[in-house]
């Protein structure tokens, strides 16, 4: 993903957080409600999918698998919000939003194997773990040469996997 897109995603998530006065850890259910959407649980979504987003009239519904780990569900909801804003144009690009009848988040790309998935993952990471806050909390949880990833994850209410990925992408925990 190009640097300019990463900066754009960080800007979009910053505007969302500032406009809606979101505090860490973000209450994603309340965020979705404030954005005019709904979250529903269904074990009947494709077995390889953790979540999906659909346009419903002029709003949206995020369906999540209730059998997934709660912190993974949080990242999946934030990931779907990434698709909503970046790829469907919700509140950002009215022309794109109005022309979007359906968004298909392919299970074959679910784990970040195409550009849209990388962008949605970046959006989720930036929304849940904003850069400056992530750097500050990481610094507070640095013991010698090692970061206490569990404590960082607890602060942001995300999985240790999400923290490790964010830290590696930012070059804190070794590169990817």
Secondary structure as GFF3:
##gff-version 3
##sequence-region A 1 176
A	DSSP	alpha_helix	3	19	.	.	.	ID=ss1
A	DSSP	alpha_helix	28	34	.	.	.	ID=ss2
A	DSSP	beta_strand	38	41	.	.	.	ID=ss3
A	DSSP	beta_strand	51	56	.	.	.	ID=ss4
A	DSSP	beta_strand	59	64	.	.	.	ID=ss5
A	DSSP	alpha_helix	70	82	.	.	.	ID=ss6
A	DSSP	pi_helix	83	87	.	.	.	ID=ss7
A	DSSP	alpha_helix	94	99	.	.	.	ID=ss8
A	DSSP	three_ten_helix	107	109	.	.	.	ID=ss9
A	DSSP	alpha_helix	115	128	.	.	.	ID=ss10
A	DSSP	alpha_helix	131	140	.	.	.	ID=ss11
A	DSSP	beta_strand	142	143	.	.	.	ID=ss12
A	DSSP	beta_strand	146	147	.	.	.	ID=ss13
A	DSSP	alpha_helix	149	156	.	.	.	ID=ss14
A	DSSP	alpha_helix	160	169	.	.	.	ID=ss15
###
